Amino acid sequence: MKFSVNVAIQMLALVAQGLNATMELLPGRGRFWAMVGLSAVQGVAAVLAHFANPDGTPAQAPYIKR
């Protein structure tokens, strides 16, 4: 996963988490499950980014900054 894609996913999820916490768009149970779902998306994106270089190549390959 490219660094820019990871940053975009994390920032959008962060904004969504903030909106979920501050605005009452969903009922209580819906807010909880929205939080769980967004946290899962952020976790999966972080794990995928952990195993990739910033340019999207696998982490096992040497990263050459260009």
Summary of the structure (lengths in Angstrom):
residues: 66
radius of gyration: 15.1
end to end distance: 17.1
largest distance: 48.2
contacts: 149
relative contact order: 0.18
helix: 65%
strand: 3%
